Amino acid sequence: MTSTHSQTQGPAITVSGLRKAYGDVEAVRGVSFEVARGEVFCLLGPNGAGKTTTVEILEGYRFRTGGDVRVLGRDPAAGERELREAVGIVLQQCGVQQDLTVRELVEMYGRYHEPSRPVDEVIALVELTEKRDVRAKNLSGGQRRRLDLALALVGDPELIFLDEPTTGFDPAARRQAWATIKSLCALGKTIFLTTHFMDEAQALADRVAVMRGGEIIASGRPDEIGGRDLRPAEIRFALPPSWSLGDIPDVPSVGREIQADRVTVFTREPVVASHEITTWALEHDVELAHFSVTQPTLEDIYLELTGSRDQHEMTNQEVVR
Amino acid sequence: MSALLSPALKRDLGLVGWQIRYEQRSYWRNRGRGIFTFVFPLMFLVIFGALDKGQTLSTRGGIPYDDFFVPGILAYGVIATTFVNMAISTAILRDEGILKRMQGTPLPRWAYVAARIGSTLLIVGGITVVTLGIGAIAYGVDIPASTFPALIVTLALGTAAFTTLGIGVTRFIPNSEAAPVIINLVVLPLTFISSIWFPTDNMPKALVQIAKVFPIRALADGLQYVLDPRTVGAGFNAQDLRTLAIWTIAGVFLMLRFLRRPLGEAA
């Protein structure tokens, strides 16, 4: 059980000034970040942002055209076996030997690693024990995805790449997968996650980075990224026709707007502001339908950062019209 | 012998052994593949045996037709198992991302390729034993001990050429759906001018010259020479073996070109 795997010191992943060009097109333009050991790091971004290219360079599937990359202290482009011993990969869409059973596959992929985890334990971890003698081609989409995870885990890797691991899962299966991923963190594994689901990033990631146009445009903790914690809260409600925006008391706010009958008040003191508004409403017997107080979600910040926000709202308005 | 191998290499050879078992299990569980590579040649064997019952070949000194078509169909079986099956299944492995997945594991690439080839060799061995066994028992084909080494060498060289070509040719197959069409478009017409199904002794010279460039005729003709009752001596057909050797070199070159390309970059 000697850890010939890799250097155990230093960050799990270091990327500096990473570039990748396909002909004249630069898919990745100078990306830098670091992933600490034991951290869950999440890369977000719209399709074509350069996410997959970045991940596949880290996994050793693609070669960079510039910059430096270290994964567990090694250059993934060298294709060293020691690195492949220490890394588990769940690719986005990836076939498996269709005619072998779950058990045979986990056993087969386990043999490539020295040491590996017990086959039955890994199958139990991804909750496929009942399906252990079923051939891969007869598994459902969600079960296939869990098999992918099992094949990545059987080598007992230090670092796990998960490329959209829960795509195609129903909500219950997603929660289960999250629990499995969290249990991996508890074992001290480092996880590099890419996802389209903001709630997934929110639930799992210690840190997120948002890519757009081949660059990282923001990074940080999920609740702080893009100044999320500094944004004003939004108080929303519907104002009955007999009242106008000017009738509402002058609560502490950074702005207010009305669209049709819908009022939005932006405030950095949501407790005080909502208290004053609701007090006024009760005193004047005004029914404020759809009353809510919200902090911008990770999704709001993401859409703003990636510039899909305007488009998004435009389509909404078109639908209303 | 085993003392000469380093522990790491011994472990990798053990992995090759295990991988051959998994490849075999996959192979035999996939019925379509089994039918294409195993049942087809046997079916042809029975059909030709019935059609040509008792006939002789006047262009070849009146030897029984059985002595011609049994080695011809053995050649077809070898080509179907190695070239056709290897090319189609490698294209599928590539398109489904299985090659990519394997590349991400610590299993050395050479070990995986060795296991795929090893598994194919087992099937070639099986096809050979069954075809020649039926040929000997049902059609009275004589397999003399004197030409046995030539039989093995011709089969080995043919298998080497078609296996490496089968892997290497994957580079020219755009997707796995097109693979059976492309491969059969290359192989099937050639079999008709390559002395697989019937003798090409009376065929126009130009067609024979074309067929002689390709390895299909070389393997069929080489095996037919080995099993021809008129053959005296060891049964090595130098011209056929030379053609097969040249194609083996080309096959190894193409195979290495295909295998060296990083899979992510290919996508």
Chai-1 contact restraints between the chains, C-beta under 6 A:
chainA,res_idxA,chainB,res_idxB,connection_type,confidence,min_distance_angstrom,max_distance_angstrom,comment,restraint_id
A,E56,B,G264,contact,1.0,0.0,6.0,A-B,restraint_1
A,Y61,B,G264,contact,1.0,0.0,6.0,A-B,restraint_2
A,R62,B,G264,contact,1.0,0.0,6.0,A-B,restraint_3
A,R62,B,E265,contact,1.0,0.0,6.0,A-B,restraint_4
A,R81,B,P106,contact,1.0,0.0,6.0,A-B,restraint_5
A,R84,B,P106,contact,1.0,0.0,6.0,A-B,restraint_6
A,E85,B,P106,contact,1.0,0.0,6.0,A-B,restraint_7
A,I89,B,G104,contact,1.0,0.0,6.0,A-B,restraint_8
A,C94,B,G97,contact,1.0,0.0,6.0,A-B,restraint_9
A,C94,B,R101,contact,1.0,0.0,6.0,A-B,restraint_10
A,G95,B,E96,contact,1.0,0.0,6.0,A-B,restraint_11
A,G95,B,G97,contact,1.0,0.0,6.0,A-B,restraint_12
A,G95,B,I98,contact,1.0,0.0,6.0,A-B,restraint_13
A,Q97,B,S26,contact,1.0,0.0,6.0,A-B,restraint_14
A,D99,B,S26,contact,1.0,0.0,6.0,A-B,restraint_15
A,D99,B,R29,contact,1.0,0.0,6.0,A-B,restraint_16
A,D99,B,N30,contact,1.0,0.0,6.0,A-B,restraint_17
A,L100,B,S26,contact,1.0,0.0,6.0,A-B,restraint_18
A,M108,B,Y22,contact,1.0,0.0,6.0,A-B,restraint_19
A,R111,B,W18,contact,1.0,0.0,6.0,A-B,restraint_20
A,Y112,B,T105,contact,1.0,0.0,6.0,A-B,restraint_21
A,Y112,B,P106,contact,1.0,0.0,6.0,A-B,restraint_22
A,Y112,B,L107,contact,1.0,0.0,6.0,A-B,restraint_23
A,H113,B,P106,contact,1.0,0.0,6.0,A-B,restraint_24
